[in-house]
């Protein structure tokens, strides 16, 4: 894969290979490749130049693989072809090419087709993105249509033609004489269902009520769908609206308040029906479980059908469709028309999860019927969502889990206008519209916009390299997750197969288990691993370098919710003998970003990154600090953009490898901690402290900072005599010192007591032939439980693995236990204030690993306050690695 990267500085590609011997897992099992798309919530209602719309954008629809998104907008700046009004138009966004194309226009002419002169809305898109159907009141889209009544049109983007759909049978069938709209489209784009008040589209229809029709553009036929069983079944005697069509166009689901479509329905309430246009049958869908289940005793609608027509999701305020629902609020249901079951969808995790305590609506179902996206005001689906405003959720029917999508980058400034969710056919992405300004960085237009979000939690790495060596991606599902996690993986935009654990499906990892994925001959980035069902899953990479070597490195995946527009490191070195240092930057968004890298305040590289692309610059002869990587959505650097960034370093003339993810600017702290310090015999350990050149903590950016260092409860530096200038650093070392915990605090006042000042801090260690950098853990981010993907004291005689737990309190004794695969492997142990413990478990191998802290000596009462920090230290055949435990929000 060749990335689309332009830059002002020359680059060398990273060519690192790894060799590692880990236990063999089961043979590879094929799963369909996942779609290449954004790993984070991304704005898609953008111009081809990347600017936000100057009006509202809404009603999105998405192609099967998530590449194309169509939407309606009142913006006047999306097209260079005369669209400078506030009329609603339809556009199609190509998230790979970064282009936005006008759809609501007439067929091709010398100028590309006239823009519609009336409002166009409610677009739907074919599976491959070629065809877009929409409704419009324009009078200039087709020669037959000269009135301002809404009609349905079909745009062929490839051939640049616009056809009238809402017309009677035959090629030149009469245009509908009443309003038509609400189109639904088949996978190939040739069949379009729609609602119409016209009475000249079918001989049976002589009234002006709303009916459902199906137009086949292949044979130019138009048939009435909202009718009772039989080829000539009775036309519905009430309004029928909001259809959804199967992939092949055979099945059409719709809502109707007619009472003559099914013998079970004798009232005029709204119900959901399914028409088989081949067999000529119409059945009631909104009923309880059973072939003759009770008809819903409330209104049902908003049908969404699976590709094969078997599953229909719908909303209903009925109270008799599921035993869990008895309050009359609107909920989401799923009808399996083959098994004749009706299941409550809008509920908390588990097959018998609690019903949502707020209104839910607008279901959208994936092609296979597994995933259902919907909106809800419920506050009991996710602990982060307590505001009672509409949010987008995803229900995975295979794992009985419900997940909040598109978590805000900042809580507390939400709008209640989030709606229109549509899921891609493969279930990988959900598009929706929202007036929220906090779903992603760079949303500054104060308007309703269209967004795209992955349909599950994700974590990222900048790079993967298994060329001539070995690189494992480890995926862990903690014992407390409560259910299986399902993983998917892309490397450099290409979906990868996943290994199968014994007795499990590909990508399935039960609670309390870890899986390892390795791909021979593969090198590239970025790496994007998603997980469904359990948003508490986590990942890491384990690498040995070089081929046949022993330099072990483990890097935790960065959660998509922890990405930033601005990353820091305390040091860069490609001047010292034997050092090679890369800064890796990747773009997880659906649109292009502009990036810049600075060292010691000076710009050393800048360029653009297309979606899914990465840059890997290196700067020979350069040494200094601090290091920054920053990104924007625009060339003027006004609107920030999320990126992923890390540094990769080779030392000892290529014999030792280290990677450290960037520290997000928002997570900078004035207090950092580690479990251990070691500058005793055979080891050298520096503590690097850098003063960022820009800050948002109330301290003047040009001010110096002072620091305090404590090791095992004793001051090594009570308060530095000399300050650190803005944009500069220090790197003290304490020869002969060994112990933990370690704490660094930074201040803006010379007494190190009054004014906290954020800093960039890490430890760099040389131990034998190996090099290791460990960022400081922000004191405010500590938790009571810490996690790792793997533990190994079984791979060979040269492997030793310590689990270090340090008590950061100066007055309180803490208690802890170590768990592997959910089972306690250690006794309940006490750690005195300011002390530590470093157990090993010879002969043990597996994951995930947990350290849980407690407040009592029997380890029965979980600790209420985060007073501990934990890490793993590994010696692998004479090389050293440390990885801090991760916490799960």
Secondary structure, DSSP 4 states (H G I P E B T S, - for coil): ----EEESS----------------PPEE--PPPPP--SS-EE--B-TTSPBPSS-EEEEEE-TTSSEEEEEE--SSS-SSS--S-S-EEEEEETTTTEEEE-SBPSP-TTS-PBPSS-EEEEEE-TTS-EEEEEE--SSSSTT--SSS-EEEEEETTTTEEEE-SB-SSTTPPBPSS-EEEEEE-TTS-EEEEEE--SSSSTT--S-S-EEEEEETTTTEEEE-SB-SSTTPPBPSS-EEEEEE-TTS-EEEEEE--SSSSTT--S-S-EEEEEETTTTEEEE-SB-SSTTPPBPSS-EEEEEE-TTS-EEEEEE--SSSSTT--S---EEEEEETTTTEEEE-SB-SSTTPPBPSS-EEEEEE-TTS-EEEEEE--SSS-TT--S-S-EEEEEETTTTEEEE-S--SSTT---S-EEEEEE-TTSSEEEEEE--S-SSTT--S-S-EEEEEESSEEEEES-EE-SSSEEEEEEEE-GGG-S-EEEEEEETTEE--EE--TTS-TTEE-TTEEEEE--TT-EES-EEEEEES-TT-EEEEEEEESTT--EEEEEEPEEGGG-BSEEEES-EESSSTT-EEEEEEE--SSS-EEEEEEETTEEEEEEEE-TT-EEEEE-TT-EES-EEEEEESSTTS-SB--BEEEEEEEETTTTEEEEEEPEEGGG-BSEEEES-EE-STTEEEEEEEE--SS--SSS-TT--BEEEEEETTEEEESS-SSPBPTT-EEEEE-TT-EES-EEEEEESSTTSSS-B--BEEEEEEEETTEEEEEEPEEGGG--SEEEES-EES-S-TTEEEEEEEEE--SS--EEEEEEETTEE-S--EEE-TT-EEEEE-TT-EES-EEEEEESSTTS-SB-SS--EEEEEEEEETTEEEEEEPB---
